[in-house]
Amino acid sequence: MPDLRIGIIGAARIAPMALVKPAAVVDGVTVAAVAARDPKRAAAFATKHGIARVHTSYDDLIDDPEIDAIYNPLPNALHAEWTLRAIAAGKHVLCEKPFTSNASEAEHVADVAEASGLVVMEAFHYRYHAMARLMETLVRTQLGEIRSVRTWLCFPLPKFSDIRFSYPLGGGASMDCCYPVHALRLLGPGEPTVVSASAKVLKSAKAGGPIDRAMTAHFSFPNGAVGRTEASMWSHRLLRVSAHVDGSRGQLRAMNYVAPQIFNRLRVTVDGTTTRQRVKGEPSYVEQLRVFLAAVREGTPFPTTPRDAVVTMRLIDDVYRAAGLPPRGTPL
């Protein structure tokens, strides 16, 4: 069977780790082309990573008949536009998270994707690692009634000129650090509802609008359990990537659920007995690409669908509103 030929729109910094290197170890996938707004940058990227073709525009790459699927790592505000363009051209799409700027865009993309019959996947790669699968199983089967779920993704990014601090490009801690909200949904007892939120706002005219450099949000679950997420690109909590779940029979503590292939630690206490382990597994990006390929070739179901992304984006919108900030994509 011929390889699935993937084109990259935008020579983004995440692309080598998220796609190029995984494609080198996943049989049946070839990164066949790249395009960037700066042709010289695209050419340098292609040379460095052994990509055969360079296109001078995103449209040319998407219209290339020798490309089967598009990887979309563009700035958040461009995800919806170029995912829709790829779908219209009959291409499957692996789109970086967050899926779109807001829930309204996500709903539109989900409707179009479902009508097309193409595979459109949100690239929440952590969801495909053995650690996420084990965490979900333990929470569902070992901890009893879930009472509390807390998730964090905090890291230092003091370069305030970075696009992740740009309001027009869909920036903000709640967007770039969207993992805690997604993991809250994975580990919680049902879908959560936002109760309150508070933000630390970047005071910079260059941001082009109100940008949360840090966000704390509180949630409730249908069974009365409580949730809390913390997302930060610059705050007093410089680095934390964790998930804590408390239930009637025990608790789970996970360290580095986002990139567990680098390092992780899982501690679980059930009925007074504690076990500790590091969860082994293929890199999350490799697992994600395998699932994407299986979905395209065999129609294999996968969890990070466009419809799933709608739920996540609704929660992120609600977090912004609860904090007194506009959802991304809202005209100012």
Legacy VTK file of the C-alpha trace (Angstrom):
# vtk DataFile Version 3.0
C-alpha trace
ASCII
DATASET POLYDATA
POINTS 332 float
0.000 0.000 0.000
1.389 3.456 -0.879
2.519 5.692 1.957
0.236 8.363 3.345
1.829 11.543 1.987
1.645 14.452 4.426
2.357 18.103 3.720
3.244 20.650 6.399
1.787 24.138 6.170
4.140 26.418 8.033
7.689 25.426 8.957
6.792 25.588 12.642
9.197 24.797 15.472
6.937 21.981 16.687
6.834 20.198 13.313
10.087 18.180 13.592
9.155 16.746 16.994
5.446 16.337 16.280
5.598 14.912 12.752
8.940 14.700 10.948
10.741 12.482 13.472
7.691 10.260 14.141
7.207 9.759 10.386
10.719 8.358 10.209
9.721 5.447 12.457
6.060 4.923 11.499
5.798 2.668 8.463
3.391 3.912 5.845
3.900 7.661 6.316
6.007 10.120 4.320
6.410 13.831 4.944
6.335 14.784 1.278
6.203 18.572 1.152
6.351 21.783 3.164
5.243 25.355 2.586
5.917 28.550 4.529
5.173 32.219 4.029
8.931 32.700 3.678
10.075 30.439 0.809
13.681 30.573 2.013
12.628 29.309 5.414
10.616 26.504 3.816
13.577 25.519 1.639
15.944 25.479 4.625
13.447 23.386 6.602
13.083 20.913 3.732
16.832 20.581 3.312
17.413 20.033 7.026
14.691 17.377 7.339
14.985 15.623 3.980
11.609 16.743 2.594
11.389 16.345 -1.177
9.198 19.259 -2.244
8.846 22.898 -1.244
5.796 24.961 -2.126
5.813 28.743 -2.184
2.323 29.076 -0.701
-0.042 27.184 1.583
-2.613 27.033 -1.221
-0.154 25.388 -3.607
0.681 22.723 -1.042
-2.957 22.034 -0.220
-3.821 21.777 -3.920
-0.911 19.416 -4.625
-2.494 16.175 -5.956
0.424 14.174 -4.547
-0.437 15.177 -0.962
-3.003 13.087 0.936
-3.061 14.874 4.297
-2.126 18.186 5.847
-0.390 18.839 9.158
-1.517 22.234 10.462
0.824 23.731 13.096
0.012 27.354 12.244
-0.757 29.972 14.928
-4.031 29.235 16.725
-6.012 31.928 14.931
-5.228 30.296 11.573
-6.185 26.729 12.490
-9.821 26.943 11.418
-9.174 28.764 8.147
-6.538 26.382 6.848
-8.140 23.219 8.170
-11.294 24.168 6.277
-9.240 24.921 3.189
-7.580 21.507 3.404
-10.918 19.733 3.850
-12.298 21.552 0.813
-9.335 20.217 -1.171
-10.119 16.670 -0.051
-7.215 16.325 2.370
-7.180 14.659 5.770
-5.961 16.963 8.549
-3.878 16.628 11.677
-4.402 19.991 13.381
-2.426 21.228 16.355
-4.240 22.139 19.533
-6.115 24.209 20.414
-8.303 23.219 17.497
-9.563 26.720 16.734
-9.759 30.198 18.285
-13.102 29.564 19.974
-16.080 27.220 20.199
-18.030 28.828 17.359
-15.173 28.162 14.948
-14.770 24.635 16.315
-18.441 23.841 15.719
-18.211 25.033 12.125
-15.071 23.006 11.426
-16.604 19.934 13.101
-19.727 20.202 10.949
-17.675 20.500 7.760
-15.295 17.707 8.769
-18.102 15.279 9.582
-19.884 16.028 6.310
-16.683 15.467 4.334
-15.960 11.944 5.550
-12.284 12.878 5.897
-10.159 12.263 8.990
-9.653 15.449 10.984
-7.770 14.970 14.250
-6.863 17.432 16.973
-3.235 16.796 17.922
-3.550 16.256 21.677
-0.652 13.830 21.439
-0.480 13.058 25.187
-3.854 11.327 24.861
-2.224 8.549 22.812
0.577 7.673 25.237
0.340 4.634 27.509
0.402 6.967 30.521
-2.858 8.692 29.588
-4.532 5.356 28.922
-3.368 3.992 32.279
-4.452 7.128 34.152
-7.924 6.919 32.634
-8.228 3.211 33.516
-7.092 3.717 37.111
-9.464 6.624 37.651
-12.403 4.676 36.242
-11.732 1.394 38.042
-9.636 1.907 41.189
-10.283 5.217 42.932
-13.966 4.872 43.741
-16.188 7.931 43.475
-14.133 10.829 42.149
-14.231 13.901 44.379
-11.495 16.187 43.052
-9.463 16.606 39.850
-6.626 19.118 39.550
-4.399 19.627 36.523
-1.461 21.910 35.782
0.657 23.006 32.843
2.953 25.825 33.886
6.212 26.708 32.149
8.291 29.887 31.791
8.088 31.806 28.514
9.428 35.302 29.292
9.802 36.204 25.598
6.729 38.404 25.382
7.201 39.029 21.654
6.419 35.341 21.047
3.255 34.705 19.005
1.805 32.859 21.988
1.380 36.255 23.617
-0.471 37.716 20.608
-4.234 38.271 20.926
-4.821 38.534 17.136
-3.074 35.170 16.669
-5.158 33.454 19.354
-2.550 33.519 22.088
-2.799 33.260 25.850
-1.975 30.733 28.549
-5.413 29.133 28.332
-4.850 28.516 24.631
-1.223 27.422 24.485
-1.570 25.557 27.800
-4.902 23.964 26.920
-3.804 20.539 28.177
-5.101 21.027 31.746
-8.680 21.562 30.555
-8.467 18.564 28.229
-6.945 16.362 30.937
-9.613 17.518 33.389
-12.194 16.152 30.971
-10.264 12.886 30.542
-9.944 12.228 34.280
-13.139 13.748 35.653
-16.490 12.084 36.409
-18.421 13.475 33.456
-18.129 16.790 31.647
-17.194 19.749 33.887
-18.806 23.184 34.142
-16.816 26.364 34.764
-17.555 27.933 38.157
-15.005 30.752 38.300
-11.657 31.831 36.879
-8.972 34.422 37.473
-6.223 35.585 35.150
-2.895 37.350 35.355
-2.918 39.614 32.328
0.140 40.626 30.333
0.401 44.404 30.254
1.880 45.028 26.832
0.594 47.068 23.914
2.376 44.619 21.582
-0.035 41.849 22.616
-2.820 43.493 20.603
-5.440 42.659 23.225
-5.878 41.139 26.687
-3.531 38.168 27.033
-3.593 35.851 30.015
-0.032 34.959 30.974
-1.547 32.742 33.675
-5.034 31.402 34.361
-6.595 29.509 37.263
-10.073 28.061 36.764
-12.482 26.195 39.049
-15.012 23.638 37.835
-17.836 21.446 39.081
-18.818 17.969 37.902
-22.296 16.398 37.712
-21.643 14.196 40.776
-20.588 17.171 42.913
-16.844 16.698 42.465
-14.693 19.805 42.060
-12.020 20.592 39.494
-9.189 23.079 39.184
-6.854 23.885 36.302
-3.757 26.059 36.230
-2.179 27.244 32.982
0.801 29.541 32.939
3.394 30.887 30.541
4.761 33.373 33.080
3.875 33.459 36.780
5.259 32.663 40.216
4.743 28.959 39.440
7.494 28.602 36.882
7.244 24.893 36.141
4.622 22.311 36.957
3.119 19.598 34.747
0.922 17.431 36.950
-2.466 15.806 37.413
-4.024 14.928 40.793
-7.200 12.915 41.226
-8.803 12.142 44.600
-11.527 9.539 45.040
-13.378 7.756 47.836
-10.925 4.826 47.734
-7.669 6.560 46.916
-5.712 9.065 44.882
-3.594 9.391 41.770
-0.606 11.698 41.329
0.911 12.020 37.853
4.005 13.985 36.933
4.539 15.134 33.333
1.447 13.690 31.688
2.022 16.071 28.746
5.369 14.666 27.547
5.756 11.383 29.437
8.361 10.031 27.012
10.836 12.561 28.431
10.202 11.669 32.055
7.160 10.699 34.065
6.166 9.426 37.453
2.864 7.940 38.589
1.904 7.354 42.214
-1.380 5.643 43.048
-2.824 4.943 46.491
-5.806 2.577 46.731
-7.268 1.407 50.052
-4.111 2.530 51.848
-1.622 0.777 49.547
0.683 2.955 47.448
2.425 1.973 44.221
4.906 4.040 42.231
5.979 3.585 38.645
7.266 5.165 35.505
5.020 4.406 32.559
6.828 3.103 29.503
5.573 3.477 25.984
6.390 4.784 22.551
6.666 8.580 22.289
3.251 10.222 22.302
3.800 11.793 18.876
4.651 8.393 17.378
1.531 6.830 18.888
-0.567 9.741 17.636
0.727 9.359 14.087
0.018 5.610 14.156
-3.571 6.312 15.182
-3.950 9.009 12.517
-2.691 6.592 9.865
-5.050 3.837 11.064
-7.980 6.264 10.997
-7.216 7.259 7.401
-6.555 3.745 6.089
-8.965 1.647 8.122
-11.478 4.046 9.629
-10.246 3.235 13.147
-12.003 5.430 15.751
-9.937 7.908 17.767
-10.742 10.158 20.753
-9.505 13.629 19.722
-12.188 14.262 17.111
-13.441 17.654 15.959
-16.605 17.120 18.033
-14.469 16.457 21.101
-12.586 19.670 20.336
-15.858 21.612 20.401
-16.397 20.623 24.037
-12.877 21.674 24.997
-13.180 25.010 23.194
-16.508 25.742 24.897
-14.840 25.275 28.265
-11.907 27.502 27.294
-14.347 30.185 26.129
-16.199 29.879 29.445
-12.923 30.178 31.368
-12.122 33.408 29.568
-15.577 34.843 30.210
-15.449 33.831 33.892
-12.119 35.659 34.184
-13.575 38.781 32.581
-11.654 38.321 29.320
-12.950 37.859 25.765
-12.647 34.448 24.098
-10.048 34.453 21.392
-11.293 35.591 18.007
-13.649 38.136 19.641
-13.374 41.558 17.940
-12.158 44.223 20.383
LINES 1 333
332 0 1 2 3 4 5 6 7 8 9 10 11 12 13 14 15 16 17 18 19 20 21 22 23 24 25 26 27 28 29 30 31 32 33 34 35 36 37 38 39 40 41 42 43 44 45 46 47 48 49 50 51 52 53 54 55 56 57 58 59 60 61 62 63 64 65 66 67 68 69 70 71 72 73 74 75 76 77 78 79 80 81 82 83 84 85 86 87 88 89 90 91 92 93 94 95 96 97 98 99 100 101 102 103 104 105 106 107 108 109 110 111 112 113 114 115 116 117 118 119 120 121 122 123 124 125 126 127 128 129 130 131 132 133 134 135 136 137 138 139 140 141 142 143 144 145 146 147 148 149 150 151 152 153 154 155 156 157 158 159 160 161 162 163 164 165 166 167 168 169 170 171 172 173 174 175 176 177 178 179 180 181 182 183 184 185 186 187 188 189 190 191 192 193 194 195 196 197 198 199 200 201 202 203 204 205 206 207 208 209 210 211 212 213 214 215 216 217 218 219 220 221 222 223 224 225 226 227 228 229 230 231 232 233 234 235 236 237 238 239 240 241 242 243 244 245 246 247 248 249 250 251 252 253 254 255 256 257 258 259 260 261 262 263 264 265 266 267 268 269 270 271 272 273 274 275 276 277 278 279 280 281 282 283 284 285 286 287 288 289 290 291 292 293 294 295 296 297 298 299 300 301 302 303 304 305 306 307 308 309 310 311 312 313 314 315 316 317 318 319 320 321 322 323 324 325 326 327 328 329 330 331
